[in-house]
Amino acid sequence: MVVYKHMLNIAKGIGTATATGILGYAVWSREGTVLNASWTTNFEPSVRWEHNWDRRDPESLVKPLKSNSSEKETKNRENELEKQRPTATRHLLLIRHGQYNLDGKEDSERYLTKLGKKQADYCGKRLKEADIEYTKLISSTMTRAVETAAIIHKHLPQLTWEKEPNLCEGAPIPPEPPVGHWKPEQFFFQDGPRIETAFRKLFHRAEVEQKKDSYEIVVCHANVIRYFVCRALQFPPEAWLRISLDHASITWVTIRPSGRVSIRRLGDSGFIPAKEVTAS
C-alpha cells in the first residue's frame, strides 16, 4: 500500500492525463508476492495461472484454519506452511529421439537410422559440453528412444538410467484444429490417460527434502513432448500438434519452488549441422 500511495502522489503532481497512465501501473499482490500489473486500470487476464496445478501448493497440504482460530493456531499454521515450501528448482530436459526407420512395422524394426545415431551423438555431446550436474536419465521403452538414450548415456556414463513405459509415443488428445488424416477415437482413449500419467509423474515442483536444483534428461517422443509443453505452460492441451520438433532436439522446462513453469529451450537443434537436421 505504501508504494501504491506513493504512485498516487506522483500522479497528482503531474496532471490528470499522465495520472491515468501511472495509476494503471498499480502494485498488487497475489499469494504474498508483490507484482506489477499492466498499464491499465482494469486488466483482467483471459486465463489465470492455476497455482496448485500439481496439487503440491503448500496451502493445499496444510489443514485450513477455522473461522474462530486463535493467534497461536494461526502462527502454528504459518510454521507448517513454511515447512511445506520447496526451495529447489527442477529442470527437465526433454529430448526427442533421433531419426528412425519409418518403414518398420513393429517397434523393434523402428530403429535409428545412421543419421539418427549421429543426431543422438550430437545431442549427447551438447549435453556434456553444457557442464551441468545432471541428476538422472529417463527414457521411453521404445526402440528408437532406448537407442537414443544409450548414445547419450555414453557421454554421461555416471547417470543412472531409468526406463518408463508411460513415455512411449501415442496420441495424447484430439488436436485442435483437426488434422486431415483420420485416427480412431480409441487411440486417444487409450494413449491419453497413459501420457497424462507420465506428465503427472514427471512434472511437479520439488519435494521439500530436495535441497539442490535437479536436472533430469528425459528421452521420449514428439507427441509426448509437445503435449507436456502445453500442459506445463497451462496452454490448451489440444494445441500440441501446432508445435514442431526436430529429431534429437532439446526442450528445457523449468519448474520453480513456487510452482511457476517456464521454457528455456523449445526444440533446440542448433548444435546439429544444418544439413543433418530432420523432423520426420
Secondary structure, DSSP 8 states (H G I E B T S, - for coil): -HHHHHHHHHHHHH-HHHHHHHHHS-EEEETTEEEE--SSTT---SS---TTTTS--HHHHS----TT--HHHHHHHHHHHHHT-----EEEEEEE---B-TT-SSGGG--B-HHHHHHHHHHHHHHHHTT----EEEE-SSHHHHHHHHHHHHH-TTS-EEE-GGGS----S--SS--SS---HHHHHHHHHHHHHHHHHH-S---TT--S-EEEEEEE-HHHHHHHHHHHTT--GGGGGG----TT-EEEEEE-TTS-EEEEEEEE-TTS-GGG----
